[in-house]
Amino acid sequence: MHIAGKFALMKQPAENSKSMRCRFRQRALLSRFRGEQGSNLVEYSLTLLTLLMMLFGVVAAGEALYAYHFVSHASREATRWAAVNGSNCTLDSSCTQVAAQSDVTTFVDNIIPAGIDSSKVNVSANWPSTTGVCSSTSKAPGCPVQVTVTYEFHFPFPLFPTGPYTFSSTSQMIIAH
């Protein structure tokens, strides 16, 4: 180059040193990550998989809690119903017949909510005989009635154990009527 060309280059305004540093940083970052072009996709898929598993786990735990709540509620309500429908309820016409095992089962079948498979619900009602009046008339006022409700629960997602989990709740009350 001749002198006039060198002088002309010197006369041009110098590039801002700040923008030069930014450009050098960008080139350094690009050269550092040049071999990691698919890593973001892999990281995203692993993170998404983890989040979906946690979401499905929360949903499955919610369904299990829903089933357990039903079993607990059904045993308490059926026991209360059987305690009110004791042997004296026909005397004052507050009921048409004294509670029996089939009546308690029908009562529980009528309160099964949506989402609970009625074919997996088992109901057992008994009137334990003790000494005194209860040994001769098991459904008399003052005698106990006990109802057990069980439910076989299966997790709805294949990532969880599939064996049936049996939820069971037993409730006992003294017959009042």
C-alpha distance (Angstrom), angle and dihedral (degrees) to the residues before:
residue distance angle dihedral
M1 . . .
H2 3.72 . .
I3 3.77 124.9 .
A4 3.78 96.4 -99.4
G5 3.83 90.2 56.2
K6 3.79 91.6 50.9
F7 3.78 90.5 47.5
A8 3.80 91.3 50.5
L9 3.81 91.0 52.4
M10 3.76 90.6 51.7
K11 3.78 91.9 50.2
Q12 3.81 92.9 57.6
P13 3.79 112.8 97.1
A14 3.77 110.9 -94.2
E15 3.78 116.1 -113.2
N16 3.78 115.0 -102.9
S17 3.79 108.7 -93.8
K18 3.81 90.7 -141.0
S19 3.80 93.8 59.0
M20 3.82 90.1 46.3
R21 3.82 90.2 55.3
C22 3.83 91.1 49.7
R23 3.78 91.1 50.9
F24 3.80 91.5 50.4
R25 3.84 90.7 49.7
Q26 3.80 91.5 50.8
R27 3.80 91.1 51.4
A28 3.81 90.8 48.3
L29 3.81 92.2 50.4
L30 3.79 92.6 46.7
S31 3.77 92.2 50.6
R32 3.82 90.8 48.0
F33 3.85 94.6 52.8
R34 3.80 97.5 37.4
G35 3.85 92.2 104.7
E36 3.85 94.7 48.0
Q37 3.79 101.6 66.9
G38 3.87 97.1 134.1
S39 3.79 98.9 36.3
N40 3.80 94.3 96.5
L41 3.79 91.3 57.0
V42 3.80 91.9 49.8
E43 3.80 92.6 47.5
Y44 3.81 90.9 47.6
S45 3.81 93.0 50.6
L46 3.82 92.8 48.8
T47 3.79 91.6 47.9
L48 3.82 92.3 46.6
L49 3.80 91.3 48.6
T50 3.80 91.0 51.5
L51 3.80 93.0 47.6
L52 3.81 92.9 48.0
M53 3.80 91.5 49.6
M54 3.81 89.8 51.5
L55 3.82 90.9 47.8
F56 3.81 92.8 49.8
G57 3.80 89.0 46.2
V58 3.79 91.2 55.0
V59 3.81 90.9 48.3
A60 3.83 92.1 48.8
A61 3.80 91.7 47.5
G62 3.81 88.8 49.8
E63 3.79 91.2 53.0
A64 3.80 91.1 48.4
L65 3.80 90.5 50.1
Y66 3.82 89.8 48.6
A67 3.83 90.9 52.9
Y68 3.80 92.5 46.9
H69 3.80 91.1 49.3
F70 3.81 90.2 51.6
V71 3.82 92.0 51.3
S72 3.79 92.3 49.2
H73 3.80 93.8 45.7
A74 3.81 94.0 45.2
S75 3.81 93.8 52.1
R76 3.82 92.6 49.9
E77 3.80 94.1 46.3
A78 3.81 93.9 45.7
T79 3.80 91.1 48.9
R80 3.79 91.1 50.2
W81 3.80 90.5 48.7
A82 3.84 92.0 49.6
A83 3.82 91.0 46.9
V84 3.80 91.1 54.5
N85 3.81 92.7 46.3
G86 3.80 97.8 57.8
S87 3.78 127.6 140.7
N88 3.84 94.4 -75.2
C89 3.80 97.2 54.2
T90 3.81 92.4 86.8
L91 3.82 91.0 56.6
D92 3.80 94.3 67.2
S93 3.83 95.5 31.1
S94 3.81 94.3 -115.5
C95 3.82 88.7 130.4
T96 3.77 136.3 20.0
Q97 3.80 97.3 -134.9
V98 3.78 140.5 6.6
A99 3.82 115.1 -94.6
A100 3.81 115.5 -94.4
Q101 3.81 133.3 179.1
S102 3.82 92.3 -93.0
D103 3.82 91.7 49.2
V104 3.80 91.8 52.9
T105 3.82 90.3 48.5
T106 3.80 90.5 50.2
F107 3.80 90.2 48.9
V108 3.81 91.3 53.9
D109 3.82 91.6 45.2
N110 3.80 88.9 55.4
I111 3.82 94.1 54.5
I112 3.82 97.9 47.4
P113 3.82 106.9 125.5
A114 3.80 128.7 -144.3
G115 3.78 113.2 -76.1
I116 3.81 95.2 37.7
D117 3.80 117.0 103.1
S118 3.81 105.1 -131.9
S119 3.81 92.3 -157.2
K120 3.82 89.8 65.8
V121 3.82 95.7 51.8
N122 3.81 117.5 98.9
V123 3.78 123.6 -171.7
S124 3.78 126.4 -163.8
A125 3.80 122.3 -177.3
N126 3.76 125.1 -178.6
W127 3.75 137.9 168.7
P128 3.81 105.1 -144.3
S129 3.77 110.7 -142.1
T130 3.76 115.8 -132.7
T131 3.76 132.5 167.8
G132 3.78 124.0 -61.6
V133 3.79 123.7 20.2
C134 3.82 92.6 -8.3
S135 3.80 92.9 63.8
S136 3.82 92.1 62.0
T137 3.84 100.5 31.5
S138 3.78 110.0 25.1
K139 3.80 95.8 -173.0
A140 3.80 97.2 50.9
P141 3.81 122.0 123.3
G142 3.80 110.7 -83.7
C143 3.82 93.4 32.6
P144 3.82 121.6 110.5
V145 3.78 126.8 -109.6
Q146 3.80 120.4 -164.0
V147 3.81 127.0 -165.4
T148 3.80 125.4 -171.6
V149 3.80 121.4 -167.8
T150 3.81 120.2 -170.2
Y151 3.80 129.6 -175.6
E152 3.81 129.9 -172.0
F153 3.78 108.4 -137.9
H154 3.81 125.0 -164.1
F155 3.79 121.2 -168.3
P156 3.82 108.8 -116.5
F157 3.82 96.5 -139.5
P158 3.80 125.9 70.7
L159 3.81 93.6 -135.3
F160 3.78 91.4 73.0
P161 3.80 129.2 66.4
T162 3.78 109.2 -77.4
G163 3.78 100.2 -155.2
P164 3.77 112.3 116.6
Y165 3.77 114.8 -97.9
T166 3.78 111.8 -150.0
F167 3.78 115.2 -142.5
S168 3.77 113.1 -163.1
S169 3.76 133.9 179.6
T170 3.80 128.6 -178.7
S171 3.76 124.3 -164.2
Q172 3.80 128.9 -175.8
M173 3.79 130.8 -169.2
I174 3.78 138.3 166.8
I175 3.79 114.6 -106.4
A176 3.79 108.3 -109.3
H177 3.74 102.6 -176.6
